[in-house]
Structure formats: C-alpha cells, structure tokens
Amino acid sequence: MKGSTAYSSIQKRGLHIGLLPEMAAAVNPSTPIVLDHDLDVLPDAGRRLTVAQYAEHVADLAARLWAAGVRPDDHVAIYKTPGADHWMLAAAVSRIGGVVVNLSPALDPATVAVLLERVGRPTLLTDGTKFDLLADLPLTDLTTRVITSAFDRPGAISLADLAGAPRVKPVVRPIDEAAVITHTSGTTGIPKLVVHTPRTQGIRLVPQWRLLSLLRKKETVAIHVPFVHSRMVAAMSLALLKEYPVLLMRETDPAVVAEHLLTHRPALIEALPNSLMDWEGLTEDPRAPFGSVKVFSSTFDAIHPGTMSKLLKASDRRGALFFQIYGQSEVGPAVGRAYFRRSAHKANGRCVGWQMPLGAAKVRVVSRDGERPTEQNPGRIEVAWPGLAKTYHGEQERYDDNRKGEWWGTGDIGYFTRFGCLHMLDREVDMIPGVKSSLEIEDVVLGKLHELSELVVVQGPDSEAIPVICTHDDKPLDPARWREAVSAFPQLSDPIQIPEAELPRTATLKVQRLALAERLKAQLDR
C-alpha cells in the first residue's frame, strides 16, 4: 500500500486512529519512531520503534483492554501521566470500537470529576500517579471500571496483568459517529468536550497533507504537542502515512531538546508557541540545533513575529519557512500563512493567514453592529466546512447556540484586509474598552523588550488595561525601557510583574486571561 492510497482511503472511509498504525505499517513497516522518554505502559519497549512494532504494540494493548471488559461503543476516559503511550492507548481503545475521551494530565481532580460525570460513567484508564491524585473522588459512582496502565493500585484492573491476552479483530466505528473526544483549553472555565468523528478527523488532514509535500525527502519530523490534543491525531497520521521518521518529544528543558534535535536533525518541527518561545535561547547555540529545520509549524495560538524570526535565522536550510495555522479544536485548521527568514520580523502578528485551497475551510467575518467589519470595527470570525466537530458531548444546546447552519462562531474578533488576510485581534470575552487589540500590544512590546519572557494584557477591575509582565530569570525590568516601549499605548496602566511560573495556563500553555484578571482583582482588593 502506498501512502497516497492510504490517504485516499481515509478520505472515503474516515480516519480511524485504531487502524492507522496498521495502515502505516502496510505503507512502510520500517519507518522509525523515536521517543525522548520511556513508555510507562510498555517499560521494555525501548525508545526506538519501527511502525510495524508500534502497530504490534497497539494490537497487544487493544487485546488487553478487551480482556479488561472494554467493548464497542464504550467510552474510555484516558487520564494519565504525560507520555507517548497515551496516544498508543487511545489507538488501542479505538481499535476495539471504543470511544476515546482524552483528558489532559494538567486537569485538576475537580475538573476531571465534572468531565467524567458529563461523559456518563465511562471506563477510566489511568495510572497509579493520577489514581492517587483522584483519591478524594467517588470513582465508583463516576466510572464503570478503572484500569491502570502502569504503577497499579488496589481495586483497579491492571493492564500489565493482562499481557498475552488473545488478539481481537478490529472494530470500525461508523463514519459519522463519535470516535475521539478531546476538550477545549478551558481558558474561560470548565473545558467543553469536543466530539470528533472518523469523517471530521479525515477531512482535517486535507490542507496539511499539502503542507508536508514541501518536504521532498523522507526526513525526520519532530512532534512536540500534547499527546491528548486533537492536533496529535493529525500530526501522527500525516507523518506516518507520508513515511517520515518521527521524533516524539515530551521533554521541555531547552538543554534536553537541543541534544535530541542535534542527534536526529529534524526537517520539520511542530510545537506549541510557548514551547518555541522557551527554546528561543537555542538559536544562539553554536552547535545550531535548529540548523536542519526546513519547516517550523504551530497551530495552537498566534506566535510572536520576533520568535519566528529568531527560529528561521537559526536554520541553515535554504527557503526555510514558518507555517502558522489558525484554528480551534472545534474547527480544525481554518486559515494559514507562511513566514520567511527575511520578512518574519516585520510581519504583523495579527495577520493569521489566508483561506487555504479547495477542500479546506471557508471563513467569514460577521458584523456585530450592522456595519461592515473593518479594522476599526472588527466582527465575529466564523468557519464552515465538513471538518467541524460534531457536537459538545453532554452540551448539545451549548453547541447549537454557537452554530448557525453550516457556520461555527469561533468566539474571536477580527477582520479581512483588502488582500484577503484574516486579522484576529482578540477573543471577544477578552476585549478591553479603548484597546484595539491586546494581542497586538503584546506582539509589539515583546518585539522591543527582549528581556520579557511573557506579556499579557488583561482587563482590570475598573476596565483598565493592565499589562502583566514576566522577565527571564525574574530579573527587575528597567522602568525607563518599559515607558519607551509602550509610548504608543497610553491606555496601558503601570505594569505588574510576576514570576512566569505563577501565570495560570491551560494544557496547551495558553494563559488563562480571565483567571489571571480575577487573581489580580483579588490582589488589588486586598
């Protein structure tokens, strides 16, 4: 089977992550998969696998889950210590017809309890570490059964004890039924459970399949995204079907990351914007850990132009580019644009891209006040295509409120330029009176003050715009340099400096702006 043939099959029959490893092994069984960490569920598997071995492990884990009592249509919530085995376990659940419910390991027990209750007594697949964290929850009431993938605990079914279970035939879920459930980032409260079907997952591969065609050779792809995120489904699917060697990364320490990049020399890196910001210092490493990278890719949030420029200049590849995709868990990739070495530093960070070619999403901007949306009067950004998520599990009314026919409201505010570029200014809930775009201010100021590691502009208790700043190594910021950098933004209050570790973040490292604003309000009240 060729990769293009497998891809065509996915477009017709949908993407079933339980079948994907086997399909990829049929394309090329020797494609390597390298990990920067050990697999808790398979401690003897090692860190270097072939796709054929990977597929064999998934089939083995599927057999163990079947022996543990999981059956087709069962919902299986996976909440475990971060690791690549999360994705393997998700594929194993899918392989026997179960519905995967991916819960971020960053979620606190109270939020996990709410989501388990919303799903309706699913099987909980966890490990000893997370099981202990949930000790105060009534798991007997919230779940049908508890299975441990590692570090077993009394009262839970151990996957390790089920090694050697008889293999079972794959079960293919209907193309338009729930297959994988992920959750939103939770920047505004309890995350929403987003339902993906085989059809919607397959459709989302279309625009990204074309992006990977930029890599002419079968070079290594480094993936550093949360293993629970819907983006992981697309990233792994595309890399394996294209026969690219894969480096799956969990570690965030720049020193550790540098060693892996130097060893494996990836041609493409997909990572969170905040991870790339944390790795900026590696651009000055004389060993050139980014020297082999042809394509940098990020899809979770807009990234600051200064960061893109530094990364591109650190690449030794001719024609290196940074490809940014704007989207959401509910819509997948909506628009995208490429940035290049000579111009990235001059880019407008609010320009998130153009609508992609035929087969991709449609995007429009809808007026909020009856007037035509413009830069001075931005409107609501909406997206339409068959790749939209099917629903919010357990919250159909909430989903329906956000959808108008084929169009989905993203919750973002922006406008189209006369050249067709979509500018995203802010989340509607984060807008501050008298501020055109908090994100734009952050882009500009971060570009001027390299001593800042993070800047977040939030609304204060009196509707004022408060800049919250963090510096490298928490060093004090020179007030004169700050005043000069923000001279174009007189609406800003005096900055409040806090350690970056105190910023409330989501599982994808986005700053929870509303939570930060509430925290500041409480501090100011005291």
C-alpha positions in Angstrom: 0.0 0.0 0.0 1.3 3.5 -0.9 0.9 6.5 1.4 -1.3 8.2 -1.2 -3.5 5.2 -1.4 -4.0 5.0 2.3 -4.7 8.8 2.4 -7.4 8.3 -0.3 -8.9 5.5 1.7 -9.1 7.8 4.7 -10.8 10.5 2.7 -13.5 8.0 1.7 -13.9 6.0 4.9 -12.7 8.4 7.5 -9.7 8.4 9.8 -9.8 5.6 12.4 -6.8 6.0 14.7 -7.1 2.4 15.8 -6.4 1.3 12.3 -3.8 3.9 11.5 -0.7 2.2 12.8 -1.5 -1.0 10.8 -2.2 1.1 7.7 1.1 2.9 8.2 2.9 -0.4 8.6 1.4 -1.6 5.4 2.9 1.5 3.7 6.3 1.1 5.2 6.9 -1.2 8.2 10.4 0.0 8.8 9.6 3.7 9.3 11.3 4.7 12.6 9.6 6.2 15.6 11.9 7.6 18.2 10.9 8.7 21.7 12.7 11.0 24.2 11.1 9.1 27.1 10.2 5.6 28.1 6.7 4.2 27.7 5.1 3.6 31.1 2.6 1.0 29.8 5.4 -0.9 28.0 8.6 -0.4 30.0 10.6 -2.9 28.0 9.7 -1.5 24.6 12.6 0.9 24.5 12.8 4.3 22.8 13.3 3.2 19.2 10.5 1.5 17.4 9.5 0.8 13.8 6.0 1.5 12.7 5.5 -2.3 12.5 6.5 -2.7 16.1 4.3 0.3 17.0 1.3 -1.3 15.3 2.0 -4.6 17.1 2.0 -2.8 20.5 -1.3 -1.2 19.7 -2.9 -4.5 18.8 -1.5 -6.0 22.1 -2.9 -3.2 24.2 -6.2 -3.5 22.4 -6.4 -7.2 23.3 -5.6 -6.3 27.0 -8.4 -3.7 27.1 -10.8 -6.2 25.6 -9.8 -8.7 28.3 -10.4 -5.9 30.9 -14.0 -5.7 29.7 -14.0 -2.7 27.3 -16.4 -3.2 24.4 -17.5 -1.4 21.2 -19.3 1.9 22.0 -17.9 2.1 25.5 -16.5 5.5 26.4 -12.9 5.3 27.8 -11.6 8.4 29.5 -7.8 8.4 29.4 -6.2 10.5 32.2 -2.6 9.6 32.8 0.9 10.9 33.2 2.1 12.6 30.0 3.7 10.3 27.5 3.5 8.9 24.0 1.8 5.8 25.4 -1.3 8.0 25.8 -1.7 8.1 22.1 -1.0 4.3 21.8 -3.7 3.6 24.4 -6.1 5.9 22.5 -5.4 3.9 19.3 -5.9 0.7 21.2 -9.3 1.8 22.5 -10.3 2.9 19.0 -9.1 -0.4 17.6 -11.8 -2.3 19.5 -14.6 0.1 18.8 -14.4 2.2 21.9 -14.9 6.0 22.1 -11.7 7.7 23.2 -12.1 10.5 25.7 -8.8 12.3 26.1 -8.3 14.2 29.3 -5.3 16.4 29.8 -3.0 15.4 32.6 -2.9 19.1 33.5 -6.6 19.0 34.6 -7.2 19.2 38.4 -9.3 16.5 40.1 -12.4 18.7 40.5 -12.4 19.3 36.7 -11.8 15.6 36.0 -14.8 14.8 38.2 -17.1 17.2 36.2 -16.0 15.8 32.9 -16.4 12.1 34.0 -19.9 12.9 35.2 -20.7 14.6 31.9 -19.5 11.6 29.9 -21.7 9.3 32.0 -19.7 6.7 34.0 -17.0 5.8 31.4 -14.2 3.4 31.9 -11.3 5.3 33.4 -7.9 4.4 32.0 -5.3 5.9 34.3 -2.0 5.2 36.1 -1.0 4.9 39.7 0.2 8.5 39.9 -3.0 10.0 38.6 -5.1 7.5 40.5 -3.6 8.8 43.7 -4.4 12.4 42.7 -8.1 11.4 42.3 -8.2 9.7 45.8 -10.9 12.1 47.1 -13.2 11.5 44.1 -16.1 8.9 44.3 -14.7 6.9 41.3 -17.1 4.1 42.0 -20.0 6.5 41.2 -18.2 8.3 38.4 -16.9 5.4 36.4 -17.9 1.9 35.3 -14.4 0.5 35.9 -10.9 1.8 36.5 -7.9 0.3 34.5 -4.3 1.2 35.3 -1.8 1.3 32.5 1.2 1.4 34.9 2.0 1.7 38.7 -1.0 -0.4 39.6 -3.3 0.3 42.5 -5.7 -1.9 44.5 -9.2 -2.0 43.2 -8.2 -1.2 39.6 -7.7 -3.7 36.7 -4.0 -3.9 35.7 -3.1 -3.9 32.0 0.2 -5.5 33.0 -1.6 -8.5 34.4 -3.4 -9.0 31.1 -0.3 -9.3 29.0 -0.7 -12.1 26.4 -4.4 -11.7 26.1 -5.9 -13.2 22.9 -5.9 -10.8 20.0 -9.2 -9.5 18.8 -10.4 -8.3 15.4 -10.6 -4.6 14.8 -14.0 -2.9 15.1 -14.6 0.0 12.8 -16.9 2.7 14.1 -19.5 4.3 11.8 -18.0 7.2 9.9 -20.3 9.9 11.4 -20.4 8.6 15.0 -18.2 9.8 17.9 -14.7 8.3 17.7 -12.5 10.6 19.7 -13.5 13.2 22.2 -11.0 15.9 23.2 -11.6 19.0 25.2 -11.1 22.7 24.8 -8.3 24.6 26.5 -10.5 25.8 29.4 -9.4 29.4 29.1 -12.9 30.5 30.2 -13.8 27.9 32.8 -14.6 24.1 32.7 -13.5 22.7 29.3 -16.0 21.6 26.7 -15.9 18.1 25.4 -15.4 18.2 21.6 -16.7 15.2 19.6 -14.7 14.2 16.5 -15.9 11.5 14.1 -13.9 9.5 11.6 -15.2 11.7 8.8 -14.2 15.0 10.5 -10.8 13.7 11.5 -10.1 12.6 8.0 -11.2 15.8 6.4 -8.9 17.9 8.6 -5.9 16.1 7.0 -6.5 17.7 3.6 -4.8 21.1 4.0 -1.9 19.7 6.0 -1.2 16.9 3.6 -0.3 19.6 1.1 2.0 21.3 3.6 4.0 18.2 4.1 4.6 17.9 0.3 7.1 20.7 0.9 9.4 18.0 2.3 10.8 16.3 -0.8 12.8 13.7 1.1 11.8 11.3 3.9 13.3 13.4 6.7 12.6 13.3 10.4 9.5 15.1 11.7 9.7 16.3 15.4 6.4 16.5 17.2 6.1 18.3 20.5 2.4 18.8 21.2 0.2 17.4 24.0 -0.5 13.8 23.4 -4.1 14.3 24.3 -4.8 17.0 21.8 -6.8 16.6 18.6 -3.8 18.1 16.8 -1.8 14.9 17.8 -4.2 12.8 15.7 -3.5 14.8 12.6 0.3 15.2 13.3 0.9 11.4 13.8 -1.5 10.4 10.9 0.2 12.7 8.4 3.8 11.8 9.4 3.2 8.0 9.4 1.3 7.9 6.1 4.0 10.1 4.5 6.6 7.6 5.8 8.5 10.3 7.6 10.7 9.2 10.6 9.1 10.6 13.7 10.7 12.0 16.8 8.0 12.2 19.6 9.1 14.7 22.2 7.8 15.2 25.8 10.7 17.0 27.4 10.6 20.8 27.5 14.0 21.6 29.0 15.9 23.5 26.3 19.2 21.7 27.0 17.5 18.3 26.6 15.6 19.4 23.5 18.9 20.6 21.9 20.5 17.2 22.3 17.6 15.5 20.6 17.5 18.0 17.7 21.2 17.6 17.2 21.0 13.8 17.2 18.0 13.4 14.9 18.3 16.6 12.8 14.6 17.0 12.0 13.5 18.8 8.9 10.1 19.8 10.4 9.2 20.8 14.0 5.6 21.1 15.2 5.4 22.5 18.6 3.3 24.8 20.9 4.0 28.5 20.5 5.1 28.8 24.2 7.5 25.9 23.8 9.1 27.6 20.8 9.4 30.8 22.9 11.1 28.8 25.6 13.5 27.4 23.1 14.5 30.8 21.7 17.8 30.7 23.6 18.8 27.7 21.5 19.0 29.9 18.4 22.3 31.2 19.8 23.7 27.8 20.5 26.9 27.5 18.3 26.0 23.8 17.6 22.9 25.1 15.6 20.3 22.7 16.9 17.7 24.2 14.5 20.1 24.1 11.6 18.4 21.2 9.9 14.9 22.6 10.1 13.2 23.4 6.8 9.6 23.9 8.2 8.5 25.2 11.6 4.8 24.7 12.3 2.5 25.8 15.0 -1.3 25.6 15.1 -2.4 26.3 18.7 -2.1 30.0 19.0 -0.7 33.0 17.2 3.0 33.3 17.7 5.1 36.5 18.1 6.9 37.6 15.0 10.2 38.0 16.9 10.2 34.4 17.9 9.5 33.3 14.3 12.4 35.5 13.0 14.9 34.1 15.5 14.0 30.5 14.7 14.2 31.0 10.9 17.5 32.7 11.2 18.8 29.7 13.2 18.0 27.4 10.3 20.7 26.6 7.7 18.1 25.3 5.2 17.5 27.2 2.0 13.9 28.5 1.8 13.2 27.7 5.5 9.7 28.8 6.5 7.4 29.1 9.5 3.9 27.9 8.7 1.2 29.1 11.1 -2.3 27.7 11.1 -5.1 29.4 12.8 -7.9 27.1 14.1 -9.6 25.6 17.1 -10.4 22.1 18.4 -14.0 22.6 17.1 -13.0 23.7 13.6 -9.5 22.3 12.9 -7.3 24.3 10.5 -9.1 27.4 9.3 -6.5 29.7 7.6 -2.8 29.6 7.3 0.2 31.6 6.2 4.0 31.1 5.7 6.6 33.4 7.1 10.1 33.6 5.7 13.6 34.4 7.1 13.9 37.9 5.5 10.5 39.2 6.4 9.2 37.4 9.6 10.5 40.1 11.9 8.4 42.7 10.0 5.2 40.6 10.0 2.0 41.8 11.6 1.4 39.1 14.2 -2.4 39.7 14.0 -2.4 38.5 10.4 -3.1 34.8 11.0 -3.4 33.8 7.3 -5.4 33.3 4.2 -8.1 30.8 3.4 -6.4 27.6 2.1 -7.0 25.9 -1.3 -10.1 23.9 -2.4 -11.2 21.3 0.1 -10.3 23.4 3.1 -12.4 25.6 5.5 -14.5 28.6 4.5 -14.1 31.7 6.7 -16.1 34.8 7.1 -16.3 37.8 9.4 -19.8 38.8 10.6 -20.8 42.3 11.8 -21.5 42.8 15.4 -23.4 46.1 14.9 -24.9 46.0 11.4 -21.9 47.9 9.9 -19.4 46.3 7.6 -16.5 44.7 9.6 -13.3 46.7 9.3 -10.1 47.2 11.2 -11.8 50.0 13.2 -15.0 48.0 13.6 -14.0 44.3 13.7 -16.6 41.5 13.5 -17.0 37.9 14.7 -15.0 35.2 12.9 -17.0 32.2 11.7 -15.9 29.0 10.0 -17.8 26.4 7.8 -16.8 23.1 6.3 -17.4 19.4 6.9 -14.5 19.2 9.3 -16.4 20.9 12.1 -16.7 18.9 15.3 -20.0 17.1 15.6 -21.1 18.4 18.9 -20.1 19.1 22.5 -20.7 15.9 24.4 -23.4 16.4 27.0 -23.9 20.0 26.0 -25.8 19.9 22.7 -27.7 23.1 23.5 -24.4 25.0 24.0 -23.1 23.6 20.7 -26.3 24.6 18.9 -26.1 28.2 20.3 -22.7 28.6 18.7 -23.6 27.2 15.3 -25.8 28.9 12.7 -26.4 26.4 9.9 -23.1 25.5 8.4 -21.3 28.3 10.2 -19.4 28.0 13.5 -18.7 31.0 15.7 -15.1 30.9 16.9 -15.5 33.5 19.6 -12.7 35.5 18.1 -12.9 39.1 16.8 -11.2 40.3 13.6 -11.4 41.5 10.0 -10.2 40.7 6.5 -7.7 43.1 4.8 -8.3 44.1 1.2 -5.7 41.5 0.3 -7.8 38.7 2.0 -5.6 38.2 5.1 -7.6 37.4 8.2 -6.5 39.5 11.2 -7.5 38.1 14.6 -7.5 40.8 17.2 -8.7 39.2 20.4 -11.1 36.7 22.0 -14.5 38.5 22.3 -14.5 37.8 26.1 -11.1 39.3 26.5 -11.8 42.6 24.8 -10.9 45.7 26.8 -12.7 49.1 26.3 -10.4 51.5 24.5 -8.0 48.8 23.4 -8.0 47.8 19.7 -6.1 44.5 20.4 -4.4 43.2 23.5 -2.6 40.7 21.4 -1.3 43.4 19.1 0.2 45.3 22.0 1.8 42.1 23.3 3.4 41.5 19.8 4.8 45.0 19.6 6.2 45.3 23.1 7.6 41.8 23.2 9.4 42.6 20.0 11.0 45.6 21.6 11.9 44.2 25.1 13.8 41.0 24.7 14.2 40.8 28.5 10.5 39.9 28.7 9.6 36.2 28.6 5.9 36.9 28.6 3.4 39.8 28.5 -0.3 39.5 29.0 -2.7 42.5 28.8 -5.9 41.9 30.9 -8.8 43.9 32.0 -8.6 45.4 35.5 -11.4 45.8 38.0 -12.2 49.3 36.6 -12.0 48.2 33.0 -8.4 49.5 32.7 -5.8 47.7 30.6 -3.3 46.1 33.0 0.0 44.7 31.5 1.2 41.7 33.4 4.9 41.1 32.6 7.4 38.3 33.2 11.1 38.5 32.7 13.8 36.0 32.0 15.1 34.7 35.4 12.6 37.1 37.0 15.0 40.0 36.8 13.6 43.5 37.5 12.5 45.4 34.4 14.0 48.9 33.7 11.1 51.3 34.1 12.6 53.7 31.5 12.8 50.9 28.9 9.2 50.0 29.6 8.0 53.5 29.2 9.8 53.9 25.9 8.4 50.6 24.6 4.8 51.4 25.4 4.8 55.0 24.4 2.3 54.3 21.6 -0.1 52.7 24.0 -1.1 55.4 26.6 -4.2 53.4 27.6 -2.0 50.9 29.5 -1.7 51.0 33.3 1.5 50.6 35.1 2.8 47.0 34.6 2.6 44.3 37.3 5.5 41.9 37.3 5.1 38.4 38.5 7.2 35.2 38.2 6.3 33.4 35.0 5.6 30.2 37.0 2.6 32.0 38.6 0.8 32.5 35.2 -2.3 30.3 35.1 -2.1 28.2 31.9 -4.1 25.7 30.0 -2.9 22.3 29.0 -1.6 23.8 25.7 0.2 26.5 27.8 -2.2 29.3 26.8 -2.5 31.9 29.6 -5.9 31.8 31.2 -6.6 35.5 30.9 -9.9 35.6 32.8 -8.4 33.6 35.7 -5.4 36.0 35.7 -7.7 39.0 35.7 -9.6 37.6 38.7 -6.4 36.9 40.5 -5.2 40.5 40.0 -8.6 41.8 41.1 -8.4 39.8 44.4 -4.8 41.1 45.0 -5.8 44.7 44.3 -8.8 44.4 46.6 -6.6 43.1 49.4 
